Amino acid sequence: MSTISIIGSGNMATAIGARAAKRGHTVELLGRNAAKTQAVADQIGRAATVGTPGATPQGDIVFVAVRYDDVVSVVAGYGDSLAGKILVDITNPFNADASGLVTTTGSSAAHEITAAAPESAHIVKALNTIFGHVLAKGTPQDAFIAGDSAEAKATLAEFLESLELRTLDVGGLQAAPILESAGLLLMGLARNGAGFDLALGAPVVS
């Protein structure tokens, strides 16, 4: 089993951490609000530890589970401590009412993180098409990923598959805007009759 690090202490951080801990992984939580971060660690259980914000994360895989508005400044704040790490961007850059994306055409939150992170970090877009409460259920889901490093994607895929998430590689980081648009599609479906207990998937048709 492995150690992962999660920057953040919200619903997605809790869902990822709990799902990982249940399957034997160690989870390091890194959050600016010490009390909230400790509360999440207590909820996850003994497999969770609380690290020092800004320090070098213990895990080789680091989930950046903060709001899109904060993600670039958070990554920049960690600076060289993220060198060589696999940074998993789970954000959706929605506008205020989640009816559109605020990123420019051809760009994405993942591209913005890439510009802010050390050059040796490997950015992978993932998990933005699964609501936190759905992920927390622990049921099998499809997890789409995009990134330029085949090795980083393979490492992340192995971890996600240990959580019963079927990993589907959609290509390089140029596909990240497509995944963020898929996140917008998911929100539209949820709001217009499908409900919020759903996730996007790619069933195999024989």
N, CA, C and O of each residue as an XYZ file, in Angstrom:
824
protein
N       0.834     -1.191      0.000
C       0.000      0.000      0.000
C       0.877      1.252      0.000
O       2.083      1.170      0.231
N       0.281      2.381     -0.254
C       1.062      3.598     -0.438
C       0.567      4.721      0.451
O      -0.478      4.622      1.095
N       1.341      5.784      0.470
C       0.945      7.013      1.147
C       0.597      8.050      0.099
O       1.371      8.285     -0.829
N      -0.560      8.671      0.240
C      -0.926      9.781     -0.638
C      -1.058     11.038      0.209
O      -1.293     10.965      1.415
N      -0.909     12.166     -0.419
C      -1.110     13.445      0.252
C      -2.276     14.163     -0.403
O      -2.452     14.102     -1.619
N      -3.067     14.839      0.409
C      -4.200     15.603     -0.085
C      -4.095     17.019      0.455
O      -4.091     17.230      1.668
N      -4.009     17.985     -0.447
C      -4.025     19.389     -0.049
C      -5.472     19.841     -0.063
O      -6.088     19.922     -1.126
N      -6.021     20.135      1.106
C      -7.413     20.526      1.205
C      -8.107     19.772      2.319
O      -7.605     18.754      2.797
N      -9.266     20.272      2.734
C     -10.000     19.629      3.823
C     -11.508     19.696      3.597
O     -12.289     19.677      4.548
N     -11.912     19.775      2.321
C     -13.331     19.841      1.988
C     -13.921     18.480      1.692
O     -13.364     17.448      2.068
N     -15.067     18.492      1.008
C     -15.792     17.251      0.743
C     -15.002     16.270     -0.120
O     -14.990     15.070      0.154
N     -14.337     16.779     -1.167
C     -13.579     15.874     -2.028
C     -12.361     15.315     -1.304
O     -12.034     14.138     -1.460
N     -11.690     16.144     -0.517
C     -10.553     15.658      0.262
C     -11.002     14.549      1.203
O     -10.324     13.531      1.344
N     -12.146     14.753      1.844
C     -12.678     13.750      2.764
C     -13.026     12.467      2.021
O     -12.702     11.374      2.484
N     -13.679     12.594      0.877
C     -14.097     11.419      0.113
C     -12.898     10.624     -0.396
O     -12.865      9.399     -0.274
N     -11.923     11.311     -0.960
C     -10.726     10.630     -1.469
C      -9.980      9.967     -0.325
O      -9.575      8.809     -0.423
N      -9.801     10.714      0.768
C      -9.059     10.181      1.905
C      -9.727      8.976      2.526
O      -9.060      7.990      2.838
N     -11.031      9.038      2.710
C     -11.749      7.925      3.328
C     -11.718      6.690      2.437
O     -11.553      5.571      2.922
N     -11.876      6.895      1.142
C     -11.873      5.768      0.205
C     -10.496      5.110      0.181
O     -10.387      3.886      0.114
N      -9.445      5.930      0.234
C      -8.080      5.396      0.231
C      -7.776      4.662      1.536
O      -7.202      3.573      1.524
N      -8.163      5.262      2.656
C      -7.881      4.644      3.956
C      -8.593      3.306      4.097
O      -8.040      2.359      4.655
N      -9.806      3.230      3.596
C     -10.591      1.992      3.688
C      -9.894      0.852      2.968
O     -10.081     -0.314      3.316
N      -9.098      1.183      1.972
C      -8.420      0.154      1.182
C      -6.951      0.024      1.548
O      -6.150     -0.499      0.773
N      -6.606      0.503      2.737
C      -5.290      0.222      3.301
C      -4.205      1.232      3.049
O      -3.070      1.025      3.479
N      -4.505      2.316      2.370
C      -3.500      3.341      2.117
C      -3.403      4.307      3.298
O      -4.351      4.466      4.066
N      -2.251      4.941      3.426
C      -2.052      5.990      4.424
C      -2.315      7.340      3.761
O      -1.894      7.577      2.629
N      -3.008      8.215      4.469
C      -3.431      9.499      3.914
C      -2.847     10.634      4.744
O      -3.047     10.700      5.957
N      -2.128     11.521      4.080
C      -1.637     12.746      4.723
C      -2.506     13.909      4.271
O      -2.675     14.134      3.072
N      -3.051     14.642      5.220
C      -3.885     15.807      4.920
C      -3.103     17.082      5.190
O      -2.433     17.217      6.214
N      -3.202     18.012      4.252
C      -2.511     19.297      4.356
C      -3.531     20.405      4.134
O      -3.983     20.618      3.009
N      -3.893     21.106      5.193
C      -4.894     22.158      5.082
C      -4.512     23.392      5.884
O      -3.848     23.296      6.916
N      -4.938     24.545      5.400
C      -4.591     25.795      6.076
C      -5.359     25.987      7.378
O      -4.869     26.646      8.295
N      -6.556     25.416      7.466
C      -7.354     25.487      8.684
C      -7.054     24.238      9.519
O      -7.548     23.150      9.224
N      -6.237     24.409     10.567
C      -5.753     23.262     11.327
C      -6.894     22.470     11.966
O      -6.883     21.239     11.948
N      -7.877     23.176     12.530
C      -8.980     22.494     13.212
C      -9.820     21.684     12.230
O     -10.202     20.550     12.519
N     -10.104     22.270     11.068
C     -10.907     21.573     10.064
C     -10.155     20.370      9.510
O     -10.737     19.307      9.293
N      -8.856     20.547      9.282
C      -8.046     19.450      8.761
C      -7.985     18.298      9.751
O      -8.075     17.135      9.357
N      -7.832     18.613     11.041
C      -7.802     17.574     12.061
C      -9.145     16.868     12.150
O      -9.200     15.659     12.374
N     -10.224     17.615     11.977
C     -11.565     17.004     12.013
C     -11.737     15.998     10.883
O     -12.325     14.934     11.075
N     -11.219     16.341      9.698
C     -11.285     15.410      8.565
C     -10.449     14.170      8.867
O     -10.875     13.047      8.597
N      -9.264     14.376      9.425
C      -8.403     13.247      9.778
C      -9.089     12.338     10.792
O      -9.021     11.113     10.682
N      -9.744     12.936     11.770
C     -10.460     12.147     12.776
C     -11.594     11.355     12.139
O     -11.868     10.220     12.528
N     -12.253     11.968     11.154
C     -13.353     11.285     10.465
C     -12.839     10.102      9.658
O     -13.469      9.045      9.631
N     -11.701     10.278      9.004
C     -11.125      9.201      8.197
C     -10.631      8.066      9.084
O     -10.813      6.894      8.756
N     -10.005      8.412     10.210
C      -9.537      7.393     11.137
C      -8.030      7.319     11.238
O      -7.318      8.236     10.829
N      -7.548      6.206     11.791
C      -6.133      6.090     12.146
C      -5.206      6.078     10.946
O      -4.005      6.298     11.102
N      -5.729      5.828      9.745
C      -4.879      5.826      8.549
C      -4.527      7.231      8.091
O      -3.711      7.393      7.184
N      -5.131      8.264      8.707
C      -4.919      9.647      8.284
C      -4.008     10.385      9.255
O      -4.144     10.268     10.472
N      -3.081     11.144      8.690
C      -2.212     12.006      9.473
C      -2.375     13.440      8.991
O      -2.829     13.670      7.870
N      -2.011     14.393      9.817
C      -2.082     15.800      9.455
C      -0.659     16.328      9.295
O       0.142     16.280     10.228
N      -0.358     16.831      8.103
C       0.957     17.372      7.834
C       0.998     18.875      8.026
O       0.001     19.499      8.390
N       2.158     19.439      7.778
C       2.359     20.879      7.915
C       2.138     21.558      6.572
O       2.842     21.253      5.610
N       1.171     22.473      6.485
C       0.932     23.163      5.205
C       2.201     23.843      4.689
O       2.895     24.535      5.434
N       2.489     23.639      3.421
C       3.673     24.239      2.815
C       4.901     23.360      2.864
O       5.859     23.590      2.126
N       4.888     22.340      3.738
C       6.016     21.414      3.813
C       5.950     20.417      2.665
O       4.928     20.306      1.988
N       7.037     19.696      2.452
C       7.064     18.702      1.385
C       6.066     17.584      1.685
O       6.172     16.938      2.727
N       5.109     17.344      0.804
C       4.147     16.262      1.034
C       4.842     14.911      1.106
O       5.831     14.677      0.410
N       4.322     14.018      1.953
C       4.914     12.693      2.103
C       4.643     11.809      0.899
O       5.488     10.994      0.528
N       3.483     11.957      0.287
C       3.113     11.086     -0.815
C       3.718     11.500     -2.138
O       3.941     12.684     -2.390
N       3.985     10.507     -2.990
C       4.414     10.814     -4.358
C       3.236     11.301     -5.193
O       3.414     12.035     -6.165
N       2.020     10.882     -4.800
C       0.791     11.362     -5.435
C       0.169     12.396     -4.522
O      -0.112     12.118     -3.356
N      -0.047     13.591     -5.051
C      -0.595     14.700     -4.261
C      -1.875     15.180     -4.925
O      -1.838     15.722     -6.030
N      -2.999     14.988     -4.263
C      -4.275     15.478     -4.770
C      -4.455     16.932     -4.334
O      -4.391     17.248     -3.146
N      -4.679     17.802     -5.305
C      -4.909     19.217     -4.999
C      -6.426     19.412     -4.950
O      -7.080     19.613     -5.973
N      -6.960     19.346     -3.736
C      -8.416     19.320     -3.538
C      -8.884     20.607     -2.885
O      -9.456     20.602     -1.795
N      -8.630     21.712     -3.577
C      -9.085     23.018     -3.110
C      -9.942     23.653     -4.201
O      -9.992     23.160     -5.328
N     -10.606     24.738     -3.862
C     -11.447     25.421     -4.850
C     -10.604     25.939     -6.003
O      -9.435     26.286     -5.834
N     -11.219     25.985     -7.180
C     -10.493     26.481     -8.351
C      -9.925     27.877     -8.108
O      -8.805     28.165     -8.530
N     -10.669     28.742     -7.441
C     -10.209     30.108     -7.207
C      -8.892     30.152     -6.436
O      -8.143     31.125     -6.537
N      -8.609     29.103     -5.668
C      -7.415     29.095     -4.820
C      -6.309     28.191     -5.342
O      -5.197     28.218     -4.816
N      -6.590     27.394     -6.362
C      -5.685     26.299     -6.691
C      -4.317     26.772     -7.155
O      -3.307     26.182     -6.770
N      -4.254     27.816     -7.967
C      -2.955     28.284     -8.465
C      -2.110     28.854     -7.332
O      -0.917     28.563     -7.240
N      -2.714     29.657     -6.479
C      -1.952     30.251     -5.369
C      -1.490     29.180     -4.387
O      -0.399     29.284     -3.826
N      -2.307     28.158     -4.177
C      -1.912     27.078     -3.273
C      -0.720     26.312     -3.841
O       0.249     26.056     -3.127
N      -0.785     25.948     -5.114
C       0.316     25.224     -5.733
C       1.572     26.080     -5.739
O       2.656     25.583     -5.435
N       1.447     27.347     -6.077
C       2.603     28.244     -6.083
C       3.201     28.362     -4.686
O       4.418     28.457     -4.532
N       2.337     28.356     -3.665
C       2.811     28.482     -2.298
C       3.653     27.300     -1.841
O       4.556     27.459     -1.019
N       3.365     26.122     -2.367
C       4.176     24.952     -2.013
C       5.516     24.958     -2.739
O       6.485     24.361     -2.269
N       5.567     25.625     -3.870
C       6.829     25.814     -4.578
C       7.583     24.525     -4.853
O       7.002     23.537     -5.301
N       8.886     24.543     -4.580
C       9.759     23.427     -4.923
C       9.477     22.161     -4.123
O       9.991     21.094     -4.457
N       8.665     22.266     -3.069
C       8.342     21.059     -2.306
C       7.503     20.080     -3.128
O       7.361     18.914     -2.758
N       6.951     20.557     -4.242
C       6.163     19.688     -5.121
C       7.000     19.128     -6.280
O       6.467     18.440     -7.151
N       8.283     19.415     -6.291
C       9.143     18.929     -7.376
C       9.103     17.406     -7.443
O       9.250     16.727     -6.427
N       8.904     16.880     -8.643
C       8.897     15.446     -8.867
C       7.614     14.742     -8.467
O       7.476     13.540     -8.694
N       6.675     15.461     -7.878
C       5.429     14.846     -7.434
C       4.435     14.711     -8.595
O       4.517     15.429     -9.591
N       3.501     13.776     -8.439
C       2.347     13.690     -9.324
C       1.253     14.533     -8.704
O       0.736     14.195     -7.640
N       0.893     15.634     -9.360
C      -0.136     16.533     -8.846
C      -1.442     16.232     -9.567
O      -1.530     16.357    -10.789
N      -2.444     15.840     -8.815
C      -3.729     15.475     -9.392
C      -4.690     16.645     -9.233
O      -5.094     16.993     -8.123
N      -5.046     17.240    -10.357
C      -5.979     18.367    -10.372
C      -7.399     17.839    -10.504
O      -7.742     17.231    -11.518
N      -8.229     18.067     -9.490
C      -9.607     17.575     -9.511
C     -10.615     18.705     -9.702
O     -11.821     18.474     -9.626
N     -10.134     19.923     -9.948
C     -11.016     21.086     -9.936
C     -11.849     21.210    -11.208
O     -11.488     20.705    -12.270
N     -12.973     21.899    -11.059
C     -13.787     22.342    -12.187
C     -13.846     23.868    -12.148
O     -14.372     24.435    -11.191
N     -13.319     24.539    -13.166
C     -13.284     26.003    -13.153
C     -14.612     26.631    -13.572
O     -14.696     27.319    -14.590
N     -15.648     26.381    -12.769
C     -16.975     26.894    -13.071
C     -17.066     28.387    -12.771
O     -16.336     28.916    -11.933
N     -17.985     29.055    -13.478
C     -18.305     30.436    -13.112
C     -19.220     30.425    -11.879
O     -19.477     29.371    -11.297
N     -19.707     31.612    -11.490
C     -20.396     31.752    -10.206
C     -21.625     30.869    -10.077
O     -21.903     30.364     -8.989
N     -22.370     30.667    -11.161
C     -23.581     29.844    -11.074
C     -23.415     28.480    -11.737
O     -24.393     27.782    -12.002
N     -22.149     28.106    -12.003
C     -21.834     26.799    -12.593
C     -22.565     26.565    -13.906
O     -22.987     25.447    -14.201
N     -22.712     27.633    -14.696
C     -23.336     27.504    -16.010
C     -22.307     27.559    -17.139
O     -22.658     27.394    -18.307
N     -21.051     27.788    -16.799
C     -19.992     27.882    -17.802
C     -18.632     27.781    -17.138
O     -18.525     27.704    -15.914
N     -17.593     27.784    -17.964
C     -16.224     27.725    -17.481
C     -15.580     29.099    -17.575
O     -15.877     29.870    -18.487
N     -14.702     29.401    -16.636
C     -14.049     30.715    -16.625
C     -12.693     30.685    -17.325
O     -12.091     31.737    -17.544
N     -12.206     29.504    -17.678
C     -10.937     29.395    -18.371
C     -11.089     29.805    -19.833
O     -12.190     29.762    -20.382
N      -9.993     30.199    -20.456
C     -10.024     30.597    -21.852
C     -10.014     29.358    -22.749
O      -9.627     28.272    -22.319
N     -10.436     29.535    -23.981
C     -10.510     28.425    -24.928
C      -9.141     27.764    -25.096
O      -8.141     28.436    -25.351
N      -9.112     26.451    -24.951
C      -7.876     25.701    -25.097
C      -7.060     25.582    -23.830
O      -6.089     24.827    -23.784
N      -7.447     26.325    -22.788
C      -6.731     26.244    -21.520
C      -7.596     25.500    -20.519
O      -8.719     25.101    -20.826
N      -7.067     25.318    -19.325
C      -7.774     24.577    -18.282
C      -7.141     24.897    -16.944
O      -6.076     25.510    -16.876
N      -7.811     24.474    -15.875
C      -7.212     24.596    -14.546
C      -5.904     23.822    -14.486
O      -4.939     24.270    -13.866
N      -5.872     22.663    -15.131
C      -4.652     21.847    -15.135
C      -3.487     22.579    -15.804
O      -2.348     22.478    -15.346
N      -3.764     23.314    -16.882
C      -2.704     24.099    -17.526
C      -2.220     25.221    -16.610
O      -1.024     25.509    -16.566
N      -3.120     25.842    -15.894
C      -2.744     26.911    -14.972
C      -1.899     26.367    -13.824
O      -0.952     27.017    -13.382
N      -2.244     25.180    -13.347
C      -1.446     24.542    -12.308
C      -0.057     24.201    -12.831
O       0.939     24.374    -12.128
N       0.006     23.719    -14.062
C       1.295     23.388    -14.670
C       2.224     24.596    -14.683
O       3.416     24.470    -14.405
N       1.677     25.764    -15.005
C       2.486     26.981    -15.054
C       2.979     27.396    -13.666
O       4.030     28.024    -13.540
N       2.216     27.044    -12.626
C       2.564     27.455    -11.259
C       3.443     26.441    -10.540
O       4.112     26.785     -9.566
N       3.450     25.201    -11.007
C       4.162     24.119    -10.322
C       5.611     24.035    -10.791
O       5.952     24.578    -11.842
N       6.471     23.358    -10.021
C       7.840     23.121    -10.481
C       7.842     22.358    -11.805
O       6.937     21.567    -12.071
N       8.843     22.591    -12.618
C       8.898     21.973    -13.950
C       8.907     20.457    -13.878
O       8.416     19.790    -14.788
N       9.465     19.901    -12.799
C       9.572     18.440    -12.690
C       8.305     17.778    -12.153
O       8.229     16.551    -12.108
N       7.313     18.563    -11.747
C       6.046     17.993    -11.296
C       5.261     17.472    -12.493
O       5.388     17.996    -13.600
N       4.459     16.452    -12.274
C       3.659     15.848    -13.344
C       2.188     16.093    -13.043
O       1.658     15.567    -12.065
N       1.528     16.885    -13.876
C       0.135     17.266    -13.641
C      -0.785     16.276    -14.345
O      -0.617     15.995    -15.532
N      -1.761     15.751    -13.602
C      -2.760     14.855    -14.181
C      -4.142     15.365    -13.775
O      -4.401     15.621    -12.599
N      -5.008     15.507    -14.748
C      -6.410     15.872    -14.488
C      -7.182     14.594    -14.197
O      -7.084     13.620    -14.942
N      -7.957     14.600    -13.101
C      -8.712     13.390    -12.752
C      -9.804     13.711    -11.740
O      -9.732     14.715    -11.032
N     -10.806     12.855    -11.680
C     -11.865     12.849    -10.662
C     -12.800     14.063    -10.697
O     -13.628     14.224     -9.800
N     -12.680     14.908    -11.707
C     -13.564     16.082    -11.751
C     -14.956     15.749    -12.286
O     -15.830     16.615    -12.309
N     -15.169     14.505    -12.716
C     -16.491     14.106    -13.214
C     -17.207     13.178    -12.228
O     -18.119     12.442    -12.605
N     -16.781     13.224    -10.961
C     -17.439     12.455     -9.907
C     -17.733     13.404     -8.751
O     -16.817     14.022     -8.209
N     -18.995     13.524     -8.372
C     -19.330     14.340     -7.209
C     -18.727     13.714     -5.953
O     -18.605     12.493     -5.846
N     -18.352     14.573     -5.006
C     -17.730     14.086     -3.785
C     -18.584     13.086     -3.025
O     -18.074     12.076     -2.539
N     -19.885     13.360     -2.920
C     -20.746     12.454     -2.158
C     -20.933     11.119     -2.869
O     -21.195     10.105     -2.222
N     -20.801     11.109     -4.197
C     -20.869      9.856     -4.949
C     -19.573      9.070     -4.743
O     -19.603      7.856     -4.544
N     -18.453      9.758     -4.792
C     -17.164      9.112     -4.542
C     -17.126      8.512     -3.141
O     -16.561      7.439     -2.932
N     -17.730      9.210     -2.187
C     -17.717      8.760     -0.795
C     -18.503      7.472     -0.585
O     -18.280      6.773      0.404
N     -19.411      7.146     -1.487
C     -20.204      5.920     -1.340
C     -19.344      4.670     -1.465
O     -19.714      3.604     -0.973
N     -18.206      4.800     -2.119
C     -17.305      3.662     -2.255
C     -17.660      2.694     -3.354
O     -17.041      1.636     -3.464
N     -18.642      3.026     -4.174
C     -19.054      2.133     -5.257
C     -18.113      2.275     -6.449
O     -17.481      3.320     -6.604
N     -18.004      1.253     -7.290
C     -17.154      1.365     -8.480
C     -17.625      2.505     -9.393
O     -18.823      2.689     -9.608
N     -16.673      3.253     -9.915
C     -16.967      4.364    -10.831
C     -15.906      4.406    -11.908
O     -14.843      3.800    -11.770
N     -16.199      5.129    -12.990
C     -15.203      5.397    -14.019
C     -14.487      6.701    -13.697
O     -15.122      7.698    -13.355
N     -13.166      6.691    -13.808
C     -12.359      7.878    -13.540
C     -11.554      8.224    -14.791
O     -10.643      7.490    -15.173
N     -11.889      9.329    -15.417
C     -11.172      9.790    -16.607
C      -9.924     10.566    -16.173
O      -9.970     11.357    -15.231
N      -8.815     10.330    -16.871
C      -7.581     11.041    -16.548
C      -6.941     11.581    -17.825
O      -7.089     11.012    -18.907
N      -6.218     12.704    -17.666
C      -5.475     13.292    -18.782
C      -4.153     13.822    -18.252
O      -4.111     14.426    -17.181
N      -3.081     13.602    -18.988
C      -1.779     14.099    -18.572
C      -0.723     13.764    -19.599
O      -0.913     12.880    -20.434
N       0.391     14.471    -19.537
C       1.438     14.295    -20.541
C       2.452     13.210    -20.183
O       3.191     12.746    -21.051
N       2.494     12.806    -18.924
C       3.459     11.790    -18.499
C       2.781     10.425    -18.430
O       1.901     10.205    -17.599
N       3.192      9.517    -19.301
C       2.619      8.169    -19.287
C       2.932      7.462    -17.971
O       2.098      6.722    -17.449
N       4.115      7.685    -17.439
C       4.504      7.044    -16.180
C       3.648      7.559    -15.025
O       3.198      6.778    -14.187
N       3.423      8.874    -14.980
C       2.601      9.443    -13.916
C       1.170      8.928    -14.003
O       0.555      8.608    -12.986
N       0.649      8.850    -15.213
C      -0.716      8.343    -15.378
C      -0.810      6.879    -14.968
O      -1.801      6.462    -14.369
N       0.210      6.105    -15.285
C       0.198      4.692    -14.905
C       0.231      4.536    -13.390
O      -0.459      3.678    -12.839
N       1.028      5.357    -12.715
C       1.109      5.306    -11.252
C      -0.217      5.696    -10.631
O      -0.699      5.040     -9.707
N      -0.809      6.779    -11.147
C      -2.103      7.216    -10.629
C      -3.179      6.171    -10.918
O      -4.020      5.895    -10.062
N      -3.158      5.595    -12.106
C      -4.156      4.590    -12.468
C      -4.092      3.393    -11.539
O      -5.127      2.875    -11.120
N      -2.890      2.950    -11.212
C      -2.743      1.817    -10.301
C      -3.357      2.142     -8.942
O      -4.025      1.303     -8.338
N      -3.124      3.369     -8.464
C      -3.701      3.769     -7.183
C      -5.223      3.841     -7.263
O      -5.918      3.302     -6.402
N      -5.743      4.507     -8.294
C      -7.195      4.662     -8.414
C      -7.896      3.319     -8.574
O      -8.990      3.119     -8.046
N      -7.275      2.412     -9.291
C      -7.890      1.106     -9.474
C      -7.924      0.321     -8.173
O      -8.783     -0.541     -7.992
N      -6.991      0.612     -7.258
C      -7.039     -0.024     -5.942
C      -8.230      0.483     -5.135
O      -8.627     -0.137     -4.148
N      -8.804      1.622     -5.560
C      -9.992      2.178     -4.909
C     -11.273      1.777     -5.632
O     -12.339      2.333     -5.367
N     -11.171      0.814     -6.541
C     -12.302      0.358     -7.356
C     -12.810      1.451     -8.292
O     -14.014      1.597     -8.508
N     -11.880      2.204     -8.834
C     -12.188      3.202     -9.849
C     -11.553      2.743    -11.164
O     -10.333      2.607    -11.249
N     -12.371      2.507    -12.180
C     -11.840      2.093    -13.483
C     -11.278      3.320    -14.184
O     -12.013      4.251    -14.514
N      -9.975      3.312    -14.408
C      -9.309      4.472    -14.984
C      -9.369      4.426    -16.504
O      -9.044      3.413    -17.124
N      -9.790      5.541    -17.092
C      -9.889      5.670    -18.544
C      -9.026      6.847    -18.980
O      -9.313      7.997    -18.648
N      -7.970      6.550    -19.724
C      -7.004      7.557    -20.167
C      -7.533      8.244    -21.425
O      -7.760      7.592    -22.445
N      -7.726      9.558    -21.350
C      -8.256     10.291    -22.507
C      -7.170     11.010    -23.297
O      -7.462     11.699    -24.275
N      -5.908     10.851    -22.871
C      -4.826     11.457    -23.635
C      -3.991     12.429    -22.836
O      -3.972     12.391    -21.606
N      -3.294     13.309    -23.557
C      -2.414     14.278    -22.934
C      -3.172     15.404    -22.255
O      -4.402     15.423    -22.223
N      -2.405     16.345    -21.713
C      -3.024     17.429    -20.957
C      -3.877     18.333    -21.846
O      -4.685     19.112    -21.341
N      -3.705     18.237    -23.152
C      -4.564     19.010    -24.051
C      -6.017     18.569    -23.945
O      -6.918     19.286    -24.379
N      -6.250     17.384    -23.367
C      -7.617     16.896    -23.177
C      -8.241     17.397    -21.872
O      -9.424     17.163    -21.626
N      -7.466     18.079    -21.042
C      -8.001     18.574    -19.768
C      -9.202     19.506    -19.954
O     -10.161     19.401    -19.190
N      -9.189     20.424    -20.948
C     -10.381     21.257    -21.147
C     -11.623     20.439    -21.477
O     -12.736     20.825    -21.121
N     -11.438     19.311    -22.156
C     -12.582     18.441    -22.477
C     -13.144     17.842    -21.200
O     -14.361     17.771    -21.029
N     -12.263     17.409    -20.296
C     -12.736     16.851    -19.028
C     -13.444     17.909    -18.193
O     -14.416     17.608    -17.501
N     -12.964     19.142    -18.254
C     -13.630     20.203    -17.497
C     -14.990     20.528    -18.111
O     -15.935     20.853    -17.393
N     -15.087     20.443    -19.419
C     -16.402     20.588    -20.065
C     -17.314     19.425    -19.689
O     -18.524     19.598    -19.545
N     -16.727     18.237    -19.531
C     -17.514     17.089    -19.079
C     -18.033     17.308    -17.661
O     -19.139     16.883    -17.328
N     -17.231     17.973    -16.826
C     -17.692     18.329    -15.494
C     -18.888     19.263    -15.556
O     -19.820     19.155    -14.758
N     -18.850     20.174    -16.506
C     -19.979     21.087    -16.718
C     -21.209     20.320    -17.216
O     -22.337     20.622    -16.824
N     -20.986     19.343    -18.069
C     -22.071     18.485    -18.537
C     -22.707     17.728    -17.372
O     -23.930     17.631    -17.273
N     -21.862     17.199    -16.497
C     -22.365     16.486    -15.323
C     -23.249     17.391    -14.470
O     -24.317     16.977    -14.017
N     -22.804     18.617    -14.255
C     -23.591     19.559    -13.460
C     -24.921     19.864    -14.147
O     -25.955     19.946    -13.484
N     -24.902     20.032    -15.466
C     -26.132     20.304    -16.195
C     -27.119     19.156    -16.100
O     -28.316     19.372    -15.912
N     -26.617     17.937    -16.231
C     -27.479     16.765    -16.094
C     -28.101     16.702    -14.703
O     -29.294     16.442    -14.550
N     -27.267     16.946    -13.695
C     -27.746     16.860    -12.319
C     -28.847     17.867    -12.040
O     -29.814     17.564    -11.340
N     -28.698     19.063    -12.588
C     -29.646     20.141    -12.312
C     -30.926     20.052    -13.136
O     -31.928     20.689    -12.813
N     -30.884     19.268    -14.185
C     -32.018     19.251    -15.111
C     -32.696     17.893    -15.187
O     -33.068     17.425    -16.264
N     -32.848     17.281    -14.047
C     -33.673     16.095    -13.969
C     -32.981     14.811    -13.586
O     -33.627     13.902    -13.066
N     -31.671     14.704    -13.829
C     -30.980     13.445    -13.526
C     -30.681     13.293    -12.042
O     -30.519     12.176    -11.550
N     -30.608     14.416    -11.326
C     -30.264     14.362     -9.910
C     -28.763     14.293     -9.694
O     -27.990     14.123    -10.637
N     -28.366     14.429     -8.443
C     -26.939     14.537     -8.135
C     -26.289     13.216     -7.738
O     -25.099     13.191     -7.423
N     -27.037     12.128     -7.747
C     -26.456     10.820     -7.441
C     -26.052     10.125     -8.733
O     -26.519      9.028     -9.041
N     -25.177     10.780     -9.478
C     -24.718     10.200    -10.738
C     -23.273     10.581    -10.991
O     -22.751     11.522    -10.395
N     -22.635      9.838    -11.882
C     -21.289     10.150    -12.339
C     -21.207      9.764    -13.806
O     -21.978      8.926    -14.275
N     -20.287     10.364    -14.525
C     -20.126     10.039    -15.938
C     -19.330      8.749    -16.074
O     -18.425      8.477    -15.285
N     -19.676      7.963    -17.077
C     -18.971      6.717    -17.315
C     -18.916      6.393    -18.796
O     -19.489      7.100    -19.625
N     -18.210      5.304    -19.118
C     -18.062      4.884    -20.505
C     -18.283      3.374    -20.576
O     -17.320      2.610    -20.631
N     -19.536      2.942    -20.575
C     -19.823      1.504    -20.615
C     -19.359      0.898    -21.934
O     -19.392      1.543    -22.982
N     -18.929     -0.350    -21.857
C     -18.493     -1.079    -23.040
C     -19.716     -1.744    -23.670
O     -20.442     -2.480    -23.003
N     -19.935     -1.485    -24.941
C     -21.080     -2.043    -25.656
C     -20.572     -3.192    -26.534
O     -19.713     -2.987    -27.392
N     -21.089     -4.364    -26.325
C     -20.638     -5.529    -27.113
C     -21.556     -5.763    -28.291
O     -21.340     -6.694    -29.067
